């Protein structure tokens, strides 16, 4: 992994920033930063994991490790990154805790879909 620069806030994280797994493998690049603007909370990022359009996956904020000027580090290894959910208009969520004080996973996936599909 190259020098990723200085740590930065999610607020200045840019599309196109490379994304790395915890074991140092490049697993994609940032396409969208997902923020709950009503709560001013970082919810995660949408990454593109393909060489070309269409390979979007959602990374929840809890799975994001470090955010740097030239790279985003995840807490997941490369194998786990392959299992990240894809944004969709009607996501199927296996585990969504209704007691979670922030938006549930299905809401985050829907908002991620809205960003990816241009429906925001």
Secondary structure in CASP SS format (residue, H / E / C, confidence):
PFRMAT SS
TARGET T0000
AUTHOR 0000-0000-0000
METHOD secondary structure of the structure
MODEL  1
X C 1.00
X C 1.00
X C 1.00
X C 1.00
X C 1.00
X C 1.00
X E 1.00
X C 1.00
X C 1.00
X H 1.00
X H 1.00
X H 1.00
X C 1.00
X C 1.00
X C 1.00
X C 1.00
X C 1.00
X E 1.00
X E 1.00
X E 1.00
X C 1.00
X C 1.00
X C 1.00
X C 1.00
X C 1.00
X E 1.00
X E 1.00
X E 1.00
X E 1.00
X E 1.00
X E 1.00
X E 1.00
X E 1.00
X E 1.00
X E 1.00
X E 1.00
X C 1.00
X C 1.00
X C 1.00
X C 1.00
X E 1.00
X E 1.00
X E 1.00
X E 1.00
X E 1.00
X E 1.00
X E 1.00
X E 1.00
X C 1.00
X C 1.00
X C 1.00
X C 1.00
X C 1.00
X C 1.00
X C 1.00
X E 1.00
X E 1.00
X E 1.00
X E 1.00
X E 1.00
X H 1.00
X H 1.00
X H 1.00
X E 1.00
X E 1.00
X E 1.00
X E 1.00
X E 1.00
X C 1.00
X C 1.00
X E 1.00
X E 1.00
X E 1.00
X E 1.00
X C 1.00
X C 1.00
X C 1.00
X H 1.00
X H 1.00
X H 1.00
X H 1.00
X C 1.00
X C 1.00
X C 1.00
X C 1.00
X C 1.00
X C 1.00
X C 1.00
X C 1.00
X C 1.00
X C 1.00
X C 1.00
X C 1.00
X C 1.00
X C 1.00
X C 1.00
X C 1.00
X C 1.00
X C 1.00
X C 1.00
X C 1.00
X C 1.00
X C 1.00
X C 1.00
X H 1.00
X H 1.00
X H 1.00
X H 1.00
X H 1.00
X H 1.00
X H 1.00
X H 1.00
X H 1.00
X H 1.00
X H 1.00
X H 1.00
X H 1.00
X C 1.00
X C 1.00
X C 1.00
END
